[in-house]
């Protein structure tokens, strides 16, 4: 059983909602030309002792911001539902709140409501987030044959922080990700891309989703995948870059003639971008040049390898 299997079952027979596009993208476009998303983090599933309570508060905001930015939106408001065991110390709540407020301030988001309840065993934090009104959105189902495939930032940093934590070393990608939401909003607003998705479930999984919904194939050059120094000489670097997730960077496709302008905008936003492959027609599969895709390192319904 996978996350996609469950979503497929839950949406069987779903009546068409009053929006243009909903289930399947990073967020749903609703009335008044705004988008909304919803993410949940559960203790022992989405975090453990590697994250402080303040990190959890920050990250809950950041992962929702990532979804909004991947659609080309600017976040505006959020609601929070927090379920905690009776044994939870108020100090945990205080620290969580501090990290959350820091992230809300960074992205200029208002917390407008929510709910608090008791849970039997683990802390569960769930957030919904909505965008400001917009007009040009980015989708996952609109990649075109001949597009270049791009990613922002570097890949695999969060994975190495999860699987190979070093004592006294803080891993920003894992603990406090900063998705390039403003850059995503800019390239979508200016109609510079054909499709976009945030890399939260691993490059392979998220690229497969985008290509499946766009009914296209893809070829990726593994030597072009961007990596930071923490992956230098690491034998598992390819798996960390493609098969784990938690990167909260963006994968997008664009016409080849826009490369110069994309690089200029990325520099203006202080974002690095790397061209990693090509969109092919539907008769092609989703391949990694000269090597098989590494096995998935994390699934919500399987233990990490």
N, C-alpha and C positions, 0 to 999 in steps of 0.2 A: 504494500500500500504506500502510495506517495501523496504528497500535498496536492499534486494535479489530479490524482484519482479522486480524492475527497471533494475537491472543487467541482469536478465533473458531475459527481453524484448530487451534490447540494444544489446545483443549478439546473438539473433536469426539469423540464416543464416550466421553467421560470417565465413568467409573463414579461413582456417588454416593458421596462421601466421608462419613466419620462425623461430619458437622457439620450444623448447621441451615442455614447459608448460607455460601457460599464465594466462588467466582469471580464478580466483578462489583462487589462492594462495596469500600469502602476497606480492609477487613480481613476475615478469615474467623473465624467462631465455631467453636471446636474443643471438645474434651472439657474437662470441669471448668468449663464456662461462662466460658471465657477467649477473647480474640481475639488474632490474630497477623497481622502484616503483614511485607512485605519490599520494600525499595527499593534501587536501585543508582544510583550516580553514576559517570560515565566522563569522564575528562579530555578536553577539547576538544569534548565533547558537552554535558555538564552544567555545566562550569565552564572558565574560562580565566584570564587574568591579573587579571580583575576580582575574583577571590576569592583570598585568601591561603590557604596550607595549613591554618591554624587555622580560617578560615571554612568550608572544605570539611568539616573534622571536625565543626564545630558543625551545619552544614546537613544533613549525613547523619543526624544524630540527630533534628533538628527535623522533617524531612519524614516520618520514621517516626512521631514523636509526633503529627504532624498527622493521619495516618491513624487512629491509635488513638483520638484525641480525636473525630474525625469519626464514629466508631462509638459514642461515648459511654463510652469506656474510659479507664482510668488506666494508663499504661505502667509496667512493673515490671522487665523484663529485656531484654537484647538480645545478639545475637552479631554479630561483625564478620568479614567476609572481605575481605582487602586484597591486591590483586595489583599489583606495582610493577615497572617496568623495572630492569634491573641498574644503570643509570646513576643511579638515584634517590639523592639525597643524604640521609644520615641526618637532616640538619636539617629536611628536608621532613616526615619521619616524626614528629620531635619536635614540630614546630609543629602538625601534623594531630592528634596525640594530645592536645595541650594544648586545642585547640578542642573536640574530642570530649569530653574530661573535663569541661570547663566546662558543656557542654550536658547531659551525664549527671547532673551535680550539680544543675543547675537543676531537672530533672524527676524527680530521685531514682530514677534507673534504674541497675541493675547490669549491667555487661558480664560475661557468664558464659562466653564462649568464642568460637570462630571458626576462621579459617584464614588463613595467609599464603602467597602463591605469587609466582613471577616472571611478569611479562607481557612480551610482545615489544616493545610501543611505548608504551602509555599506562597511566596509573594507573587502576585500577578499584576502587572502594570499594563494598561491598555489605553491607547490614545487615538482619537480621531482628529483629523486636521483638514482645514479648508483653505482654499486659495482666494486671492483677490480676483476680481473680474478680469478675464482675459479674452483673447480672440484667436490667436494662432497656437494651437496645441500640438504636442508631439505624441505620436502613437507607435505601437509596436507592430501594427499590421500593414505598414506602408513602405517598407524597404523595397528598393527597385534594383533589378538586374543592372550590373555595372557600377553600383555604388561602391565607394570605398568604405571600409569598416574602421571606425576609430574608437579609442578608449581614452578617458581622461586619467590623469594621475598615474599611479603605479599599482600593480596587482600582486597579491600574495602577502602583503604586510600583516594583515589581520590574522591570516592562517598561521604564520610563523609565531605570532604572539600567542596564539591559542595552543599550538602543538609543541612549541619550543620556547616557553617563557624563560627569560633570563633574570636572575635575581637582581633586584634594584633597577631594572630596565623598564621604563614605561613605554608601552606600545600604543601610540596615539590612534593608529588605524583601528585597533580592537576596542580600546577603552573610550575614546572620544573622536569618532569619525567626523570629518567636515566635508560633506558632499558638496560638489561645486554647483549648487543650485542656481546661483545668479548666472553662471555661464550657460547652464541648460536653458534658463528662461530666455537669454539673449539669442541663442542660436535658433530656438523654436520661434520666438516672436518675429525674427527677421527671415523666417522661412528658408533657412540655410541647410536644413537636414530633411531627410525623408522619414526616418524612424529613430526611436531612442528608447532605452530601457536602463534602469539602474542595475548595477552588478551587485546584487545582494545574495543570490543563491549560487554564485560561481559563474565564471565566464561561459563554460560549456552549457550549463543549464539555461542561463539567461539568453545566450545567443540562439540556442535551440528554440526557445519560446518565440523570440522575435522572428526567426526564419519560418517557423511553422505557421505563425499567424499571417506572415506576409506571403506565404507559399513560394518561398525561394530557397536556394541552397547557399552555402558559404564556404570559403576556403580561408583558413587562418595560417599565418606564418609564425610558428612558435618562436623564431629568433627575433621577431619584432615585438613580442610582449614586453611591456615596460616593467622593470623591476628596480627596487631600491637596493641600497648596499646591504641590507639585512639578509638578502637572498643570495649574496655572492658565494659561489662554490657550494651551495646547498644542493644535495642530490635530489631533493624533493621539490625543487623550485617550480617545475612545470605543474606538478599536482597542486601546489599551494596557489599558483596563479590561476588555475582553470577549474578546480574541482571543490573548492571550499566555500568561498563567498565572503560576506561581511566586508567587502571592499568599499561599498557605497560610492563607487565611481560610476561614470556613465559610458555606455556603449551606444554609439550612434552611427548612422549611415548617411552618406552625402555624396552628391555628384563630384566626380574627380576635379572638375574645373573650379571648385570652391576651396581647394586646399589652401591656397595662399591667404584668402580672407579668413578662413577658420583659424589658421595659425596666428594671424594678427589679432583676432578677437580673443583667443586663448591667452596670448601674451598680455593683453589689456586687463584681463580678469585674473592674471597671475596663476593661470591653470596650464599644466602641461598636457598635451594631447599627442597620441601616437597612432599612426596608421598601421593596422595589424592584419588586414586582409581585404577580401573582395566578396561582394554579393554576386552569386551566380543564379542561373535560372533554376526552375523547379526540378529539373531532371537530375541535378547534382545534389549530393548529400552535404552534410555539414562536417567538413574535414579539417584535420590539423596536419599540415604538410609533413610527410615522411615519418609520422609517428601516430600511434593510437591515442585517443583521449584518455587521460588518467581516470581511474575510478573515482566516483563521488566520495568525498571525505566527510560530508555531513548531510543528514536528512533529518527532518523533524521526527520521523517515525523509525529511525535506526540510530544506533549508537555510533558516535564518531569513531573512525578507524584509527 
